[in-house]
Amino acid sequence: MTEHEERLAYLERSVDDLSETVARQDKEIALLTRRVQMLMEREAEREASQEGGVVMGDERPPHY
């Protein structure tokens, strides 16, 4: 009986640890999702206000 109680205690601790990990990852995913959304909105605004002629990053110039 003691062996089963020890295994149960170990499994309960494992479940608690996993639950904490999942909760932490959920917060991180939510934060990263918000950051990606902000970056996408910022890029869309930049593209909308761009007057052309300026090559940014890996973009090909229009004459290619």
N, C-alpha and C positions, 0 to 999 in steps of 0.2 A: 504494500500500500504506500509506503514512504517513497518508493521509486516512482510511482505514478504521480504522487503529489509534487515531487521534484520536477518531473517532466512537464507537468501542467504549469508549474510556476515559471519554468524556462520558456514554455510556449507563450504564456501570457506576457512575459517581458518582451519576447520577440515581436509579438503583435503590437504592443505599445510602441516599441522602437520603430517598427515599420509605419505605424500610424503617424508618428511624429515626422518621419521622413516624407511621407506623402503630403502631409499638411504643409511642410516647408516648401516642397517642390511645387505645390499648388500656388502658394504665394509668389514664388519666383516666376512661374509660368505666367501668372496674371500680370506681374510687373513687366516682364519681357514683352508680353502681348501689347500692353499699353505703349511701351517704348517703340515697338515696330509700327503701331498705328500712327504714333506721332511722327515718326520718320517718313512714313508713306504720305501723310498729309502735308508735311513740309516739302517733300519732293514734288508732290502734285502742285502745290502753290508755286514752287520755284519754276516748274515747267510752264505753268500758266502765265507767269509774269515774265518769262524769258523772251527777250526781243530778238533772239537768234544771233548767229555770228560768234558766239562764245562757245568753245568746245570744252566740255567738262569731263574729266576722268577718261574713261575708255570710249567715249562717244566718237563716232567717225564724223569728220567734217562733212557738210552737205555735198561737196563736189566729188565724193567717192562713190 
